[in-house]
Amino acid sequence: MSQSQEDYIKFIYENNDGDFVDNKRISQGLNLAPPSVSEMMHRLQTQELVDYVPYRGVKLTAKGTNLAEELIRKHLIWEYFLSQKLEYSDEEVHVLAEVLEHVTPIDLANRLAKYIDFPESR
């Protein structure tokens, strides 16, 4: 899965408010052209990550929700490690964690969480 696809999934998760997220909101939030968003929604639906309803928007499927939560967990683990163990500044932490969340296998995230005694319930 591409970083772009993961960014869409994460954005939908963080902006759903328990309902559908419309393409306009996604387009504005990710700073993308509306046709690009529509095309990606069809791709994500094919992968069974979203339920897409034209003119209404998208909702994450259980599979999409699991992916989003995994990405967010990896991001938080990296933020914790970078700030608490490597003493990066708050500005640097978010930027680096945003990159690292996309390239970190789940096994590495789990091992890193154990190594840093990451507080899973925050």
C-alpha positions in Angstrom: 0.0 0.0 0.0 1.3 3.4 -0.9 1.9 6.3 1.6 -0.7 8.3 -0.3 -3.3 5.6 0.3 -2.4 5.4 4.0 -2.7 9.2 4.3 -6.2 9.0 2.9 -7.2 6.2 5.3 -5.7 8.1 8.3 -7.4 11.4 7.3 -10.8 9.7 6.9 -10.4 8.0 10.4 -9.4 11.3 12.0 -12.2 13.3 10.4 -15.2 10.9 10.3 -17.2 12.1 13.4 -19.0 8.8 13.2 -20.4 9.5 9.8 -19.4 9.7 6.1 -16.6 12.0 5.1 -17.3 13.8 1.9 -14.9 14.1 -1.0 -14.8 17.9 -0.6 -13.5 17.6 3.0 -10.9 15.1 1.9 -9.9 17.2 -1.0 -9.5 20.3 1.2 -7.8 18.5 4.0 -5.2 16.7 1.9 -4.9 19.6 -0.5 -5.8 17.5 -3.6 -8.0 18.0 -6.6 -11.5 16.5 -6.3 -11.1 14.2 -9.2 -8.0 12.7 -7.6 -10.0 12.1 -4.4 -12.8 10.4 -6.3 -10.4 8.1 -8.1 -8.7 7.1 -4.9 -12.0 6.4 -3.2 -12.8 3.9 -5.9 -9.3 2.3 -5.4 -9.8 2.1 -1.7 -13.2 0.6 -2.1 -11.8 -2.1 -4.4 -9.3 -2.9 -1.6 -12.3 -3.1 0.8 -10.9 -0.3 3.0 -13.8 2.1 2.6 -17.5 2.0 1.8 -17.9 4.7 -0.9 -21.3 6.3 -1.6 -21.2 8.8 -4.5 -22.3 12.3 -3.5 -22.2 11.3 0.2 -18.6 10.3 0.8 -16.8 7.4 2.5 -16.7 5.4 5.7 -13.9 3.1 6.7 -14.6 -0.6 6.8 -13.4 -2.6 9.7 -10.3 -3.4 7.6 -9.8 0.3 6.9 -10.3 1.2 10.6 -7.7 -1.4 11.7 -5.2 0.0 9.2 -5.8 3.6 10.4 -5.4 2.6 14.1 -2.2 0.7 13.3 -0.8 3.8 11.5 -1.7 6.1 14.3 -0.2 3.6 16.9 3.1 3.5 14.9 3.1 7.3 14.7 2.6 7.6 18.5 5.3 5.1 19.2 7.7 7.0 17.0 6.8 10.3 18.6 7.3 8.9 22.0 10.7 7.4 21.1 11.9 10.5 19.3 10.9 12.9 22.0 11.5 10.9 25.2 14.5 8.9 24.2 16.3 10.9 21.5 15.2 14.4 22.7 14.0 15.7 19.4 12.0 18.9 19.5 8.2 18.8 19.2 8.4 20.2 15.7 10.9 17.6 14.5 9.0 14.8 16.2 5.8 15.1 14.2 7.5 15.4 10.9 9.8 12.4 11.5 7.0 10.2 12.9 4.8 11.0 9.9 7.5 9.5 7.6 8.4 6.6 9.9 4.9 5.4 10.4 4.6 4.5 6.7 7.8 2.4 6.5 7.6 0.6 9.9 6.6 -3.0 9.8 4.3 -4.0 12.6 6.9 -6.3 14.2 9.3 -3.4 14.5 6.6 -1.2 16.0 5.8 -3.9 18.5 9.5 -4.4 19.4 10.1 -0.7 19.7 7.0 -0.3 21.9 8.3 -3.0 24.2 11.8 -1.6 24.2 10.7 1.9 25.2 8.0 0.6 27.5 5.5 2.6 25.5 2.3 3.5 27.4 -0.3 1.8 25.2 -3.3 3.3 27.0 -3.0 7.1 26.8 
